[in-house]
Every structure is written in C-alpha cells, then in structure tokens.
C-alpha cells in the first residue's frame, strides 16, 4: 500500500510572503496604536493636571510624549518591514 503524506513541514528559516490583507491589517493596527497612545497620554495628562493644579502644562507635555513615542514606534516597525522586504528581493 502507498503511504499518504501530508504537506511537508516548513523549515523555521522559511518566511511567509505577506498577503495584501495582512499588510493592510498591520498598517491599520499602527494607526490604531497611534490614536490609542494619544488618548491614553491625554487622560494621564488631565489626571496629573487635576492632581497637581498645573493646567494645561502636564496635559500638553503628556500628549506630545505619547505622540512622539508612538511615532517612533511606528517608524521602527516600518523600517524593519522595509529591511525584510529588501532582504527578500535580494535573494
């Protein structure tokens, strides 16, 4: 009798090609991350301002920190994605 085999297991060094749907989800997630970071830091700044009576300074500082940190995170993810794409093309 002939033995039926399933698909061969993938090697760990093989990378999957991203589909259009997966890249759209990743980039939409980055936009959502940016919005959530700003909102979290906005509420944190409001709370700190009420607690210490420093309106509006801690609110402004925290919003800029949240936006800056989120933009830096997005930049790092996009650059890593770009490097992976360039490595795939060079193979």
N, CA, C and O atoms as a CHARMM CRD file, in Angstrom:
* protein
*
  364
    1    1 UNK  N      0.82800  -1.18700   0.00000 PROA 1      0.00000
    2    1 UNK  CA     0.00000   0.00000   0.00000 PROA 1      0.00000
    3    1 UNK  C      0.86300   1.23800   0.00000 PROA 1      0.00000
    4    1 UNK  O      1.96800   1.25500   0.54300 PROA 1      0.00000
    5    2 UNK  N      0.34500   2.24900  -0.60700 PROA 2      0.00000
    6    2 UNK  CA     1.05900   3.52000  -0.68500 PROA 2      0.00000
    7    2 UNK  C      0.70900   4.39500   0.51500 PROA 2      0.00000
    8    2 UNK  O     -0.46200   4.56000   0.85700 PROA 2      0.00000
    9    3 UNK  N      1.72000   4.94200   1.13600 PROA 3      0.00000
   10    3 UNK  CA     1.51400   5.75400   2.33900 PROA 3      0.00000
   11    3 UNK  C      1.20600   7.20200   1.94200 PROA 3      0.00000
   12    3 UNK  O      1.94000   7.81100   1.16500 PROA 3      0.00000
   13    4 UNK  N      0.11800   7.74000   2.48300 PROA 4      0.00000
   14    4 UNK  CA    -0.26600   9.12900   2.21400 PROA 4      0.00000
   15    4 UNK  C      0.48300  10.04300   3.15700 PROA 4      0.00000
   16    4 UNK  O      0.54500   9.79500   4.36200 PROA 4      0.00000
   17    5 UNK  N      1.04200  11.08500   2.61400 PROA 5      0.00000
   18    5 UNK  CA     1.75100  12.06800   3.42600 PROA 5      0.00000
   19    5 UNK  C      1.02900  13.39800   3.34800 PROA 5      0.00000
   20    5 UNK  O      0.44700  13.75700   2.32500 PROA 5      0.00000
   21    6 UNK  N      1.08300  14.10600   4.44000 PROA 6      0.00000
   22    6 UNK  CA     0.53600  15.45500   4.45900 PROA 6      0.00000
   23    6 UNK  C      1.55800  16.42000   3.89600 PROA 6      0.00000
   24    6 UNK  O      2.60900  16.00000   3.41100 PROA 6      0.00000
   25    7 UNK  N      1.26700  17.68700   3.95300 PROA 7      0.00000
   26    7 UNK  CA     2.23300  18.66300   3.45600 PROA 7      0.00000
   27    7 UNK  C      3.50400  18.62700   4.30000 PROA 7      0.00000
   28    7 UNK  O      3.46300  18.37000   5.50300 PROA 7      0.00000
   29    8 UNK  N      4.61400  18.88700   3.65100 PROA 8      0.00000
   30    8 UNK  CA     5.88800  18.87800   4.36300 PROA 8      0.00000
   31    8 UNK  C      5.93900  20.03400   5.34600 PROA 8      0.00000
   32    8 UNK  O      5.47900  21.13300   5.03600 PROA 8      0.00000
   33    9 UNK  N      6.49000  19.80000   6.51900 PROA 9      0.00000
   34    9 UNK  CA     6.57300  20.89300   7.49300 PROA 9      0.00000
   35    9 UNK  C      7.51600  21.98600   7.00200 PROA 9      0.00000
   36    9 UNK  O      8.49600  21.71900   6.30600 PROA 9      0.00000
   37   10 UNK  N      7.20300  23.20500   7.37700 PROA 10     0.00000
   38   10 UNK  CA     8.03400  24.33700   6.97300 PROA 10     0.00000
   39   10 UNK  C      9.29200  24.37200   7.81900 PROA 10     0.00000
   40   10 UNK  O      9.27600  24.05500   9.00800 PROA 10     0.00000
   41   11 UNK  N     10.35700  24.75500   7.19300 PROA 11     0.00000
   42   11 UNK  CA    11.58500  24.97500   7.94300 PROA 11     0.00000
   43   11 UNK  C     11.46900  26.30400   8.68000 PROA 11     0.00000
   44   11 UNK  O     10.81100  27.22100   8.19000 PROA 11     0.00000
   45   12 UNK  N     12.09400  26.42500   9.84400 PROA 12     0.00000
   46   12 UNK  CA    11.98100  27.66700  10.61300 PROA 12     0.00000
   47   12 UNK  C     12.55800  28.87600   9.89700 PROA 12     0.00000
   48   12 UNK  O     12.13700  30.00300  10.15700 PROA 12     0.00000
   49   13 UNK  N     13.52600  28.66100   8.99100 PROA 13     0.00000
   50   13 UNK  CA    14.13500  29.80500   8.32200 PROA 13     0.00000
   51   13 UNK  C     13.32300  30.29500   7.12800 PROA 13     0.00000
   52   13 UNK  O     13.64100  31.33400   6.54800 PROA 13     0.00000
   53   14 UNK  N     12.27300  29.55400   6.75500 PROA 14     0.00000
   54   14 UNK  CA    11.42800  29.98800   5.66200 PROA 14     0.00000
   55   14 UNK  C     10.45100  31.03900   6.17000 PROA 14     0.00000
   56   14 UNK  O      9.79200  30.85300   7.19300 PROA 14     0.00000
   57   15 UNK  N     10.37000  32.14500   5.43900 PROA 15     0.00000
   58   15 UNK  CA     9.42700  33.18600   5.82300 PROA 15     0.00000
   59   15 UNK  C      8.24600  33.15300   4.88200 PROA 15     0.00000
   60   15 UNK  O      8.37800  32.86000   3.69300 PROA 15     0.00000
   61   16 UNK  N      7.09100  33.45900   5.43600 PROA 16     0.00000
   62   16 UNK  CA     5.89600  33.52200   4.60900 PROA 16     0.00000
   63   16 UNK  C      5.85300  34.86800   3.90400 PROA 16     0.00000
   64   16 UNK  O      6.25200  35.89300   4.45700 PROA 16     0.00000
   65   17 UNK  N      5.36900  34.84300   2.69400 PROA 17     0.00000
   66   17 UNK  CA     5.15800  36.08400   1.97000 PROA 17     0.00000
   67   17 UNK  C      3.90900  36.74700   2.51900 PROA 17     0.00000
   68   17 UNK  O      2.87000  36.09400   2.61600 PROA 17     0.00000
   69   18 UNK  N      3.97200  38.01900   2.88000 PROA 18     0.00000
   70   18 UNK  CA     2.77900  38.67600   3.39500 PROA 18     0.00000
   71   18 UNK  C      1.75900  38.88600   2.28400 PROA 18     0.00000
   72   18 UNK  O      2.11100  39.18800   1.14400 PROA 18     0.00000
   73   19 UNK  N      0.51600  38.72500   2.63100 PROA 19     0.00000
   74   19 UNK  CA    -0.54900  38.96800   1.66600 PROA 19     0.00000
   75   19 UNK  C     -0.99300  40.40900   1.79500 PROA 19     0.00000
   76   19 UNK  O     -0.66200  41.08400   2.77000 PROA 19     0.00000
   77   20 UNK  N     -1.74700  40.88200   0.80900 PROA 20     0.00000
   78   20 UNK  CA    -2.22500  42.26600   0.83600 PROA 20     0.00000
   79   20 UNK  C     -3.11100  42.50400   2.04900 PROA 20     0.00000
   80   20 UNK  O     -3.05800  43.57200   2.65900 PROA 20     0.00000
   81   21 UNK  N     -3.91900  41.52300   2.40100 PROA 21     0.00000
   82   21 UNK  CA    -4.80500  41.67200   3.54600 PROA 21     0.00000
   83   21 UNK  C     -4.05400  41.77500   4.85300 PROA 21     0.00000
   84   21 UNK  O     -4.44800  42.53100   5.74000 PROA 21     0.00000
   85   22 UNK  N     -2.96700  41.01700   4.98500 PROA 22     0.00000
   86   22 UNK  CA    -2.21700  41.06900   6.23700 PROA 22     0.00000
   87   22 UNK  C     -1.47800  42.38400   6.38100 PROA 22     0.00000
   88   22 UNK  O     -1.37800  42.90600   7.49200 PROA 22     0.00000
   89   23 UNK  N     -0.95500  42.94000   5.29000 PROA 23     0.00000
   90   23 UNK  CA    -0.24500  44.21400   5.40000 PROA 23     0.00000
   91   23 UNK  C     -1.21700  45.35700   5.68500 PROA 23     0.00000
   92   23 UNK  O     -0.86500  46.30200   6.39100 PROA 23     0.00000
   93   24 UNK  N     -2.42500  45.28400   5.15000 PROA 24     0.00000
   94   24 UNK  CA    -3.42900  46.29600   5.45900 PROA 24     0.00000
   95   24 UNK  C     -3.77000  46.24600   6.94100 PROA 24     0.00000
   96   24 UNK  O     -3.91400  47.28700   7.58300 PROA 24     0.00000
   97   25 UNK  N     -3.89700  45.06200   7.47600 PROA 25     0.00000
   98   25 UNK  CA    -4.20800  44.91300   8.90400 PROA 25     0.00000
   99   25 UNK  C     -3.07400  45.45300   9.76600 PROA 25     0.00000
  100   25 UNK  O     -3.32300  46.08200  10.79400 PROA 25     0.00000
  101   26 UNK  N     -1.83300  45.21500   9.35800 PROA 26     0.00000
  102   26 UNK  CA    -0.68800  45.71200  10.12500 PROA 26     0.00000
  103   26 UNK  C     -0.68100  47.23100  10.13000 PROA 26     0.00000
  104   26 UNK  O     -0.50300  47.84400  11.18200 PROA 26     0.00000
  105   27 UNK  N     -0.87100  47.84500   8.97400 PROA 27     0.00000
  106   27 UNK  CA    -0.83500  49.31000   8.89900 PROA 27     0.00000
  107   27 UNK  C     -2.04100  49.93900   9.58300 PROA 27     0.00000
  108   27 UNK  O     -1.91900  51.01400  10.17000 PROA 27     0.00000
  109   28 UNK  N     -3.18600  49.30200   9.52300 PROA 28     0.00000
  110   28 UNK  CA    -4.35100  49.80500  10.26300 PROA 28     0.00000
  111   28 UNK  C     -4.08500  49.70600  11.75900 PROA 28     0.00000
  112   28 UNK  O     -4.48200  50.58300  12.52600 PROA 28     0.00000
  113   29 UNK  N     -3.41900  48.64700  12.16600 PROA 29     0.00000
  114   29 UNK  CA    -3.06000  48.49800  13.57300 PROA 29     0.00000
  115   29 UNK  C     -2.09600  49.58000  14.03900 PROA 29     0.00000
  116   29 UNK  O     -2.16200  50.02200  15.18700 PROA 29     0.00000
  117   30 UNK  N     -1.20500  50.00600  13.15600 PROA 30     0.00000
  118   30 UNK  CA    -0.28500  51.08700  13.51400 PROA 30     0.00000
  119   30 UNK  C     -1.03500  52.39400  13.72900 PROA 30     0.00000
  120   30 UNK  O     -0.71600  53.14900  14.64700 PROA 30     0.00000
  121   31 UNK  N     -2.02400  52.66400  12.89600 PROA 31     0.00000
  122   31 UNK  CA    -2.83400  53.87000  13.07200 PROA 31     0.00000
  123   31 UNK  C     -3.63600  53.81900  14.35900 PROA 31     0.00000
  124   31 UNK  O     -3.77400  54.82200  15.05900 PROA 31     0.00000
  125   32 UNK  N     -4.15800  52.65100  14.66400 PROA 32     0.00000
  126   32 UNK  CA    -4.90600  52.47700  15.90500 PROA 32     0.00000
  127   32 UNK  C     -3.98400  52.63900  17.10700 PROA 32     0.00000
  128   32 UNK  O     -4.37300  53.24000  18.10800 PROA 32     0.00000
  129   33 UNK  N     -2.78500  52.11700  17.01700 PROA 33     0.00000
  130   33 UNK  CA    -1.79300  52.27100  18.09200 PROA 33     0.00000
  131   33 UNK  C     -1.51500  53.74900  18.33400 PROA 33     0.00000
  132   33 UNK  O     -1.43100  54.18100  19.48400 PROA 33     0.00000
  133   34 UNK  N     -1.37300  54.51800  17.28300 PROA 34     0.00000
  134   34 UNK  CA    -1.09700  55.95000  17.40900 PROA 34     0.00000
  135   34 UNK  C     -2.24700  56.65800  18.12600 PROA 34     0.00000
  136   34 UNK  O     -2.01700  57.44800  19.04100 PROA 34     0.00000
  137   35 UNK  N     -3.47200  56.37800  17.71300 PROA 35     0.00000
  138   35 UNK  CA    -4.63300  57.02400  18.32200 PROA 35     0.00000
  139   35 UNK  C     -4.78900  56.63800  19.79100 PROA 35     0.00000
  140   35 UNK  O     -5.07200  57.49300  20.63000 PROA 35     0.00000
  141   36 UNK  N     -4.60800  55.37100  20.10300 PROA 36     0.00000
  142   36 UNK  CA    -4.75200  54.90800  21.48700 PROA 36     0.00000
  143   36 UNK  C     -3.67000  55.52300  22.37300 PROA 36     0.00000
  144   36 UNK  O     -3.94600  55.91300  23.50800 PROA 36     0.00000
  145   37 UNK  N     -2.44700  55.61200  21.86500 PROA 37     0.00000
  146   37 UNK  CA    -1.36400  56.20700  22.65700 PROA 37     0.00000
  147   37 UNK  C     -1.66800  57.66100  22.98700 PROA 37     0.00000
  148   37 UNK  O     -1.44200  58.10100  24.11400 PROA 37     0.00000
  149   38 UNK  N     -2.17400  58.40400  22.02100 PROA 38     0.00000
  150   38 UNK  CA    -2.50000  59.80700  22.27800 PROA 38     0.00000
  151   38 UNK  C     -3.62300  59.90400  23.30300 PROA 38     0.00000
  152   38 UNK  O     -3.55200  60.72900  24.21400 PROA 38     0.00000
  153   39 UNK  N     -4.65100  59.08200  23.17200 PROA 39     0.00000
  154   39 UNK  CA    -5.75700  59.13200  24.12800 PROA 39     0.00000
  155   39 UNK  C     -5.32300  58.75200  25.54200 PROA 39     0.00000
  156   39 UNK  O     -5.73600  59.38800  26.51200 PROA 39     0.00000
  157   40 UNK  N     -4.50100  57.72900  25.66000 PROA 40     0.00000
  158   40 UNK  CA    -4.03400  57.31000  26.99200 PROA 40     0.00000
  159   40 UNK  C     -3.22200  58.42400  27.63200 PROA 40     0.00000
  160   40 UNK  O     -3.42500  58.74200  28.80400 PROA 40     0.00000
  161   41 UNK  N     -2.31000  59.01900  26.88400 PROA 41     0.00000
  162   41 UNK  CA    -1.49000  60.08700  27.44300 PROA 41     0.00000
  163   41 UNK  C     -2.30400  61.36100  27.67500 PROA 41     0.00000
  164   41 UNK  O     -1.98400  62.13500  28.57700 PROA 41     0.00000
  165   42 UNK  N     -3.33900  61.58900  26.88700 PROA 42     0.00000
  166   42 UNK  CA    -4.23200  62.72100  27.11100 PROA 42     0.00000
  167   42 UNK  C     -4.92300  62.59500  28.46700 PROA 42     0.00000
  168   42 UNK  O     -4.93800  63.54200  29.25300 PROA 42     0.00000
  169   43 UNK  N     -5.49000  61.42900  28.73200 PROA 43     0.00000
  170   43 UNK  CA    -6.16800  61.22500  30.01500 PROA 43     0.00000
  171   43 UNK  C     -5.18100  61.22500  31.18300 PROA 43     0.00000
  172   43 UNK  O     -5.51000  61.70400  32.26800 PROA 43     0.00000
  173   44 UNK  N     -3.99000  60.70000  30.97300 PROA 44     0.00000
  174   44 UNK  CA    -2.97200  60.74100  32.01000 PROA 44     0.00000
  175   44 UNK  C     -2.59400  62.19000  32.32700 PROA 44     0.00000
  176   44 UNK  O     -2.47000  62.55900  33.49500 PROA 44     0.00000
  177   45 UNK  N     -2.41200  63.00300  31.29600 PROA 45     0.00000
  178   45 UNK  CA    -2.07200  64.41000  31.49000 PROA 45     0.00000
  179   45 UNK  C     -3.18900  65.17400  32.19300 PROA 45     0.00000
  180   45 UNK  O     -2.92000  66.01100  33.05500 PROA 45     0.00000
  181   46 UNK  N     -4.45500  64.89000  31.82800 PROA 46     0.00000
  182   46 UNK  CA    -5.57300  65.52900  32.51900 PROA 46     0.00000
  183   46 UNK  C     -5.58400  65.16000  33.99400 PROA 46     0.00000
  184   46 UNK  O     -5.79000  66.01900  34.85200 PROA 46     0.00000
  185   47 UNK  N     -5.36500  63.89800  34.28700 PROA 47     0.00000
  186   47 UNK  CA    -5.38200  63.44500  35.67500 PROA 47     0.00000
  187   47 UNK  C     -4.25700  64.11300  36.47000 PROA 47     0.00000
  188   47 UNK  O     -4.46600  64.58400  37.58800 PROA 47     0.00000
  189   48 UNK  N     -3.06700  64.14600  35.87500 PROA 48     0.00000
  190   48 UNK  CA    -1.93500  64.77300  36.55300 PROA 48     0.00000
  191   48 UNK  C     -2.17700  66.26700  36.76700 PROA 48     0.00000
  192   48 UNK  O     -1.84200  66.80100  37.82500 PROA 48     0.00000
  193   49 UNK  N     -2.75100  66.94100  35.78100 PROA 49     0.00000
  194   49 UNK  CA    -3.05300  68.36300  35.92400 PROA 49     0.00000
  195   49 UNK  C     -4.04200  68.61500  37.05800 PROA 49     0.00000
  196   49 UNK  O     -3.86400  69.54400  37.84600 PROA 49     0.00000
  197   50 UNK  N     -5.08300  67.78800  37.14000 PROA 50     0.00000
  198   50 UNK  CA    -6.05400  67.95700  38.22700 PROA 50     0.00000
  199   50 UNK  C     -5.40300  67.68600  39.58400 PROA 50     0.00000
  200   50 UNK  O     -5.69000  68.36100  40.57300 PROA 50     0.00000
  201   51 UNK  N     -4.53900  66.70200  39.61000 PROA 51     0.00000
  202   51 UNK  CA    -3.90600  66.31900  40.88100 PROA 51     0.00000
  203   51 UNK  C     -2.93000  67.38500  41.38700 PROA 51     0.00000
  204   51 UNK  O     -2.88100  67.67200  42.58400 PROA 51     0.00000
  205   52 UNK  N     -2.15000  67.97400  40.46000 PROA 52     0.00000
  206   52 UNK  CA    -1.11700  68.92500  40.86400 PROA 52     0.00000
  207   52 UNK  C     -1.48000  70.38500  40.57900 PROA 52     0.00000
  208   52 UNK  O     -0.73200  71.28500  40.96100 PROA 52     0.00000
  209   53 UNK  N     -2.61200  70.63500  39.91700 PROA 53     0.00000
  210   53 UNK  CA    -3.03400  72.00400  39.62000 PROA 53     0.00000
  211   53 UNK  C     -2.12800  72.72500  38.63600 PROA 53     0.00000
  212   53 UNK  O     -1.86700  73.91800  38.79000 PROA 53     0.00000
  213   54 UNK  N     -1.65600  72.02400  37.64900 PROA 54     0.00000
  214   54 UNK  CA    -0.71500  72.61000  36.68300 PROA 54     0.00000
  215   54 UNK  C     -1.34400  72.79900  35.30800 PROA 54     0.00000
  216   54 UNK  O     -0.63300  72.82400  34.30400 PROA 54     0.00000
  217   55 UNK  N     -2.66100  72.93000  35.24700 PROA 55     0.00000
  218   55 UNK  CA    -3.33400  73.00600  33.94200 PROA 55     0.00000
  219   55 UNK  C     -2.71600  74.04700  33.05000 PROA 55     0.00000
  220   55 UNK  O     -2.36500  75.10900  33.56300 PROA 55     0.00000
  221   56 UNK  N     -2.55800  73.85200  31.82200 PROA 56     0.00000
  222   56 UNK  CA    -2.67700  72.69000  30.94700 PROA 56     0.00000
  223   56 UNK  C     -1.32900  72.04700  30.64800 PROA 56     0.00000
  224   56 UNK  O     -1.21700  71.25500  29.71200 PROA 56     0.00000
  225   57 UNK  N     -0.30800  72.37600  31.42600 PROA 57     0.00000
  226   57 UNK  CA     1.05700  72.01100  31.05300 PROA 57     0.00000
  227   57 UNK  C      1.31700  70.51500  31.02800 PROA 57     0.00000
  228   57 UNK  O      1.89800  70.01800  30.06300 PROA 57     0.00000
  229   58 UNK  N      0.91700  69.79700  32.03300 PROA 58     0.00000
  230   58 UNK  CA     1.18000  68.35300  32.02400 PROA 58     0.00000
  231   58 UNK  C      0.35400  67.64600  30.95200 PROA 58     0.00000
  232   58 UNK  O      0.78900  66.63200  30.40600 PROA 58     0.00000
  233   59 UNK  N     -0.82700  68.16700  30.64900 PROA 59     0.00000
  234   59 UNK  CA    -1.63700  67.62000  29.55700 PROA 59     0.00000
  235   59 UNK  C     -0.88800  67.76000  28.23000 PROA 59     0.00000
  236   59 UNK  O     -0.77100  66.79800  27.47200 PROA 59     0.00000
  237   60 UNK  N     -0.38900  68.95200  27.96100 PROA 60     0.00000
  238   60 UNK  CA     0.32500  69.18900  26.69800 PROA 60     0.00000
  239   60 UNK  C      1.59500  68.34400  26.61000 PROA 60     0.00000
  240   60 UNK  O      1.88000  67.75000  25.57100 PROA 60     0.00000
  241   61 UNK  N      2.34700  68.29600  27.69500 PROA 61     0.00000
  242   61 UNK  CA     3.58400  67.51200  27.69500 PROA 61     0.00000
  243   61 UNK  C      3.28700  66.04000  27.47700 PROA 61     0.00000
  244   61 UNK  O      3.96900  65.37700  26.69600 PROA 61     0.00000
  245   62 UNK  N      2.27700  65.52500  28.15800 PROA 62     0.00000
  246   62 UNK  CA     1.97900  64.09700  28.03200 PROA 62     0.00000
  247   62 UNK  C      1.45600  63.74600  26.63800 PROA 62     0.00000
  248   62 UNK  O      1.78500  62.68200  26.11400 PROA 62     0.00000
  249   63 UNK  N      0.65500  64.61400  26.03100 PROA 63     0.00000
  250   63 UNK  CA     0.16300  64.34000  24.67000 PROA 63     0.00000
  251   63 UNK  C      1.33000  64.30800  23.68900 PROA 63     0.00000
  252   63 UNK  O      1.39200  63.43500  22.82300 PROA 63     0.00000
  253   64 UNK  N      2.25600  65.25900  23.82100 PROA 64     0.00000
  254   64 UNK  CA     3.41300  65.26200  22.92300 PROA 64     0.00000
  255   64 UNK  C      4.31500  64.04700  23.16900 PROA 64     0.00000
  256   64 UNK  O      4.86400  63.48400  22.22100 PROA 64     0.00000
  257   65 UNK  N      4.47000  63.64700  24.41600 PROA 65     0.00000
  258   65 UNK  CA     5.25000  62.44200  24.70400 PROA 65     0.00000
  259   65 UNK  C      4.58900  61.20000  24.10600 PROA 65     0.00000
  260   65 UNK  O      5.26600  60.35600  23.52000 PROA 65     0.00000
  261   66 UNK  N      3.27900  61.09000  24.25100 PROA 66     0.00000
  262   66 UNK  CA     2.55700  59.94800  23.69100 PROA 66     0.00000
  263   66 UNK  C      2.64000  59.90300  22.18000 PROA 66     0.00000
  264   66 UNK  O      2.87100  58.84600  21.59400 PROA 66     0.00000
  265   67 UNK  N      2.45000  61.06900  21.53900 PROA 67     0.00000
  266   67 UNK  CA     2.51600  61.12400  20.07800 PROA 67     0.00000
  267   67 UNK  C      3.93000  60.83500  19.59400 PROA 67     0.00000
  268   67 UNK  O      4.12100  60.09200  18.63200 PROA 67     0.00000
  269   68 UNK  N      4.91900  61.42300  20.26000 PROA 68     0.00000
  270   68 UNK  CA     6.30600  61.20900  19.84800 PROA 68     0.00000
  271   68 UNK  C      6.74100  59.76200  20.01900 PROA 68     0.00000
  272   68 UNK  O      7.38000  59.19100  19.13600 PROA 68     0.00000
  273   69 UNK  N      6.39400  59.17400  21.15200 PROA 69     0.00000
  274   69 UNK  CA     6.73900  57.77300  21.37600 PROA 69     0.00000
  275   69 UNK  C      6.05600  56.84600  20.39800 PROA 69     0.00000
  276   69 UNK  O      6.65300  55.88100  19.92000 PROA 69     0.00000
  277   70 UNK  N      4.80900  57.13900  20.10200 PROA 70     0.00000
  278   70 UNK  CA     4.06600  56.31100  19.15700 PROA 70     0.00000
  279   70 UNK  C      4.62900  56.45300  17.74200 PROA 70     0.00000
  280   70 UNK  O      4.75800  55.46000  17.02600 PROA 70     0.00000
  281   71 UNK  N      4.96200  57.66200  17.34000 PROA 71     0.00000
  282   71 UNK  CA     5.55400  57.86900  16.01400 PROA 71     0.00000
  283   71 UNK  C      6.90200  57.15500  15.89500 PROA 71     0.00000
  284   71 UNK  O      7.21900  56.58500  14.85100 PROA 71     0.00000
  285   72 UNK  N      7.68600  57.19100  16.96300 PROA 72     0.00000
  286   72 UNK  CA     8.97100  56.49900  16.95200 PROA 72     0.00000
  287   72 UNK  C      8.77600  54.98600  16.81600 PROA 72     0.00000
  288   72 UNK  O      9.50700  54.32400  16.08000 PROA 72     0.00000
  289   73 UNK  N      7.79500  54.45200  17.52200 PROA 73     0.00000
  290   73 UNK  CA     7.49700  53.02600  17.43300 PROA 73     0.00000
  291   73 UNK  C      7.03600  52.64400  16.02400 PROA 73     0.00000
  292   73 UNK  O      7.45600  51.62300  15.48000 PROA 73     0.00000
  293   74 UNK  N      6.17900  53.46800  15.44700 PROA 74     0.00000
  294   74 UNK  CA     5.70000  53.21500  14.08300 PROA 74     0.00000
  295   74 UNK  C      6.86900  53.26600  13.10100 PROA 74     0.00000
  296   74 UNK  O      6.97200  52.42200  12.21200 PROA 74     0.00000
  297   75 UNK  N      7.74500  54.25200  13.26300 PROA 75     0.00000
  298   75 UNK  CA     8.91400  54.38400  12.38900 PROA 75     0.00000
  299   75 UNK  C      9.78700  53.13500  12.45400 PROA 75     0.00000
  300   75 UNK  O     10.21200  52.61500  11.42100 PROA 75     0.00000
  301   76 UNK  N     10.05700  52.65000  13.67500 PROA 76     0.00000
  302   76 UNK  CA    10.89000  51.45200  13.83300 PROA 76     0.00000
  303   76 UNK  C     10.25100  50.24000  13.16700 PROA 76     0.00000
  304   76 UNK  O     10.94500  49.45800  12.51700 PROA 76     0.00000
  305   77 UNK  N      8.93800  50.07300  13.31900 PROA 77     0.00000
  306   77 UNK  CA     8.26000  48.93000  12.69700 PROA 77     0.00000
  307   77 UNK  C      8.29600  49.02500  11.18300 PROA 77     0.00000
  308   77 UNK  O      8.51800  48.02200  10.50500 PROA 77     0.00000
  309   78 UNK  N      8.08200  50.21900  10.64300 PROA 78     0.00000
  310   78 UNK  CA     8.09900  50.38800   9.19000 PROA 78     0.00000
  311   78 UNK  C      9.49200  50.15600   8.62000 PROA 78     0.00000
  312   78 UNK  O      9.63000  49.54900   7.55800 PROA 78     0.00000
  313   79 UNK  N     10.52000  50.62700   9.30700 PROA 79     0.00000
  314   79 UNK  CA    11.89300  50.41100   8.82700 PROA 79     0.00000
  315   79 UNK  C     12.27000  48.93000   8.88100 PROA 79     0.00000
  316   79 UNK  O     12.95300  48.43500   7.98400 PROA 79     0.00000
  317   80 UNK  N     11.83700  48.22300   9.91300 PROA 80     0.00000
  318   80 UNK  CA    12.10400  46.78100   9.99500 PROA 80     0.00000
  319   80 UNK  C     11.39500  46.05100   8.86100 PROA 80     0.00000
  320   80 UNK  O     11.95400  45.12700   8.27000 PROA 80     0.00000
  321   81 UNK  N     10.17400  46.46000   8.56000 PROA 81     0.00000
  322   81 UNK  CA     9.42200  45.86200   7.45700 PROA 81     0.00000
  323   81 UNK  C     10.10900  46.13800   6.12800 PROA 81     0.00000
  324   81 UNK  O     10.17300  45.26000   5.26700 PROA 81     0.00000
  325   82 UNK  N     10.61400  47.33500   5.95800 PROA 82     0.00000
  326   82 UNK  CA    11.32100  47.69000   4.72800 PROA 82     0.00000
  327   82 UNK  C     12.59600  46.85500   4.57100 PROA 82     0.00000
  328   82 UNK  O     12.89900  46.39100   3.47100 PROA 82     0.00000
  329   83 UNK  N     13.33800  46.66200   5.65700 PROA 83     0.00000
  330   83 UNK  CA    14.54600  45.83300   5.59600 PROA 83     0.00000
  331   83 UNK  C     14.21400  44.39000   5.21600 PROA 83     0.00000
  332   83 UNK  O     14.92100  43.77400   4.41900 PROA 83     0.00000
  333   84 UNK  N     13.12300  43.85000   5.79600 PROA 84     0.00000
  334   84 UNK  CA    12.72700  42.47900   5.45500 PROA 84     0.00000
  335   84 UNK  C     12.35400  42.36800   3.98000 PROA 84     0.00000
  336   84 UNK  O     12.69700  41.38100   3.33000 PROA 84     0.00000
  337   85 UNK  N     11.65900  43.36300   3.44900 PROA 85     0.00000
  338   85 UNK  CA    11.29100  43.33400   2.03500 PROA 85     0.00000
  339   85 UNK  C     12.52900  43.40100   1.14600 PROA 85     0.00000
  340   85 UNK  O     12.61100  42.69100   0.14400 PROA 85     0.00000
  341   86 UNK  N     13.48700  44.24600   1.50300 PROA 86     0.00000
  342   86 UNK  CA    14.70900  44.35800   0.71600 PROA 86     0.00000
  343   86 UNK  C     15.52000  43.06600   0.76000 PROA 86     0.00000
  344   86 UNK  O     16.12000  42.68200  -0.24400 PROA 86     0.00000
  345   87 UNK  N     15.54500  42.39100   1.91000 PROA 87     0.00000
  346   87 UNK  CA    16.25200  41.10700   2.01200 PROA 87     0.00000
  347   87 UNK  C     15.60200  40.04800   1.12200 PROA 87     0.00000
  348   87 UNK  O     16.29300  39.25400   0.48300 PROA 87     0.00000
  349   88 UNK  N     14.27800  40.04300   1.08800 PROA 88     0.00000
  350   88 UNK  CA    13.57200  39.06600   0.22500 PROA 88     0.00000
  351   88 UNK  C     13.86300  39.31800  -1.23800 PROA 88     0.00000
  352   88 UNK  O     14.02900  38.37200  -2.00700 PROA 88     0.00000
  353   89 UNK  N     13.92800  40.58700  -1.63800 PROA 89     0.00000
  354   89 UNK  CA    14.19000  40.90800  -3.04300 PROA 89     0.00000
  355   89 UNK  C     15.60000  40.52900  -3.45600 PROA 89     0.00000
  356   89 UNK  O     15.84000  40.14100  -4.60000 PROA 89     0.00000
  357   90 UNK  N     16.53600  40.64300  -2.51300 PROA 90     0.00000
  358   90 UNK  CA    17.93400  40.38800  -2.85600 PROA 90     0.00000
  359   90 UNK  C     18.26100  38.89800  -2.94200 PROA 90     0.00000
  360   90 UNK  O     19.34200  38.53700  -3.40800 PROA 90     0.00000
  361   91 UNK  N     17.37500  38.04800  -2.51600 PROA 91     0.00000
  362   91 UNK  CA    17.63700  36.59900  -2.55600 PROA 91     0.00000
  363   91 UNK  C     17.54000  36.05500  -3.94500 PROA 91     0.00000
  364   91 UNK  O     17.73200  34.85700  -4.15400 PROA 91     0.00000
